Amino acid sequence: AAGAVDALHPDAELAAAGEALARRLAAGAPGSFAAIKALCAEAPGRTLEAHLALEHRLLRERAGSADAREGVAAFLQKRAPRFGAS
């Protein structure tokens, strides 16, 4: 009800589902994952104003990143993105 669970898997399929998720995350944009982690860290202790200011700063930073450029290029070229360490 709180939206904390994305999927349920039978025991026999759990390992494969975990591996698929790990592969998907490993192929993601590491700098963006770091920004998400920073945004979530200590979020309950942050005021809404401070949280929105941090979110704004992180979005602006990530929008100018190599990962962002690669994501847009991949989308326009209709291919999977190839993110590096950023």
C-alpha positions in Angstrom: 0.0 0.0 0.0 2.9 2.4 0.6 4.6 1.5 -2.7 7.7 0.0 -1.1 7.4 -3.3 -3.1 7.9 -3.2 -6.9 7.5 -6.9 -7.6 6.9 -10.3 -6.0 8.5 -13.5 -7.3 8.0 -17.2 -6.6 11.0 -18.8 -4.8 12.1 -20.6 -7.9 12.3 -17.3 -9.9 13.8 -15.1 -7.2 17.5 -15.6 -8.0 17.0 -14.9 -11.7 14.9 -11.8 -10.9 17.6 -10.6 -8.6 20.3 -11.1 -11.2 18.2 -9.3 -13.8 17.8 -6.4 -11.5 21.5 -6.3 -10.7 22.3 -6.3 -14.4 19.9 -3.4 -15.0 21.3 -1.4 -12.2 24.9 -2.1 -13.3 24.1 -0.7 -16.8 22.6 2.5 -15.3 24.2 5.9 -15.0 26.5 5.8 -11.9 26.5 9.5 -11.3 22.7 9.7 -11.4 22.6 6.8 -8.9 25.0 8.7 -6.6 22.8 11.8 -6.9 19.7 9.7 -5.9 21.6 8.3 -3.0 22.6 11.8 -1.8 19.0 13.0 -2.2 17.6 10.1 -0.1 20.3 10.3 2.6 19.0 12.0 5.7 15.8 13.0 3.8 13.5 12.6 6.8 15.7 15.1 8.8 15.7 17.7 6.0 13.1 20.4 5.6 11.0 20.4 2.4 12.6 23.6 1.3 16.1 22.2 1.9 15.2 18.9 0.1 13.8 20.7 -2.9 16.9 23.0 -3.1 19.1 19.9 -3.0 17.0 18.1 -5.6 17.2 21.2 -7.9 21.0 21.4 -7.5 21.5 17.7 -8.2 19.2 17.8 -11.3 21.1 20.8 -12.7 24.4 19.1 -12.1 23.3 15.8 -13.7 21.7 17.5 -16.7 25.1 18.8 -17.7 26.9 15.4 -17.2 28.4 13.0 -19.7 25.7 10.5 -18.6 23.0 12.9 -19.6 24.5 13.5 -23.0 25.0 9.8 -23.5 21.3 9.1 -22.5 20.0 11.7 -25.0 22.3 10.5 -27.7 21.2 6.8 -27.1 17.6 7.8 -27.2 17.9 9.8 -30.4 19.9 6.9 -32.0 17.4 4.3 -30.7 20.1 2.3 -29.0 20.9 1.3 -25.4 23.0 3.8 -23.5 26.6 3.0 -22.6 27.2 4.9 -19.4 30.7 5.3 -17.9 31.8 6.1 -14.4 30.9 9.7 -13.7 
